[in-house]
């Protein structure tokens, strides 16, 4: 069975942002087939798009996983739901946001999942934590 290196983006701008992020990371590490290997430091950023809202805390997580990309996505959405994320407005405030940024060398372009994440290179709040984890040599 494969064991892929994956990079996730994580962010929160509602409630206790640090607690939301730490809880999500703990839950992620508790899923069979996922090992959290490294976590970047968190940075505070202004929201991009959407309605007026609080600043985000953002970071990146490196994991090793035996889950296939869509299985991993399903687990991330479950964690978001458990932590109270409700999608009401596009780019609206959220208790937790988990995105698959990179999944090994996979390239996926399906309606519900795009890897690499299509906007990651344009977002400093994604690239800074990824650079910290040095996951891409040419960043």
N, C-alpha and C positions, 0 to 999 in steps of 0.2 A: 504494500500500500504506500502511496506517495506521501511525502511530508514536505509541503511547499512553504517557502518563506513568503509572507504576505505583509504588506504595510497598510495600516488603517489610519484614517483621520478620525479624530474625536473632538467634539466641542460641546459647549453648554453655555446658555445665557439666561436661564431661568432658575430661580431658587438658589440653593447652595451649590454653585458651579463646581467647586473642588470636590465636594461630596458626590455629586452626580457622576463626575468623571471617574473618581476612585471606585465607586460602586460598580460602574459599567466595566471597568478593567477587571475587578474581582470576579464579576459574573462571567466575563469572557474567559478568564482563566479556569473557571469551574466547569466549562463545557468539555465533554469527552472529545478528544481529537484536536484540541486547541491548547497550545502552550504559549503563554505570553513570555517573550524573550527579552524585549527592551521597551522602555517607555521614554519618550522625550520629555523635556521640561515643558511647562505650559506657558503660553504667551497670551496676553490680553489684546484683543483686536476689536475694531469697529465692525458692526454687521455690514454685509454687502447685499444690497437690494432689499426688497421687502419693506414692511412698515417700520416706523421709528421703534427702536427696541434697545435693550441693554447691550453692553459690550459682551463679547464672547471670551471664554477661555478656550484655547485650542491647543492640540498637541498631536503627536503621532505615536502609533504603537506598532512594534514589530512582533509578529507571531509566527509560529510554525504550526501548520494545520494539515490534517489528513482529510478535512472536509473539501468537497468540490466547491467551486466558486458560488454557485447558486445555493448550495446547502449552507455555506458560510453566511451569505446574504440573509437567508431566512433566520439564522440565529441572531444576527445583528439587529434585524427588525424586531425580533422577539424581545431582546434586551431593551431596545428603545421603548417599546410598548410597556414593558414591566416598569420602567422608570418614569412613566407618565407622559411620554411624547404623544402629542395629538397633532396631526397635520390638519390645520384649518386654513392657513394662508401660505401661499408659496413664499419661501424664504422668510417665514415668520419665526418668532421666538420658539425655543425648544429647550426642554430639560436636558436632552442628550441627542447628539447626532453622531452616528457611526457610519463611515464610508469606507468601502474597499478602494484604496488608491492604486495599489500594485499587487498582483498575484503572480509571483514568479515571473516567467516570461510570457504569461498568457495574454492574449488579446481577445477580448469579448466585446461584441457590439449587438446586444439584444435589447429589446424594449425596456426591460427592468434592470439591466446591468451592463455598464460600460467599463471595461478595464483595458488600459489604464484609465483612471478617472479623467474625463474629458476636459475639465477646467482646472486641474490641479496645478499645471505649470503657470497659470495666470494668477494664482492666489498665494500671496506671501504667507498667509496664515497656515497654508499647507506646506509650502516649500521650506520655510525655516525649520519646522520640526523634522521634516524628512532629511534635510541637510545635517541636522544634529545627529541623526541616526546613521548618516552616511550611507544611505541605501542605494544611492545612484552616484556613481563616480563622476559623472559629468555635470552635476548640479552646480 
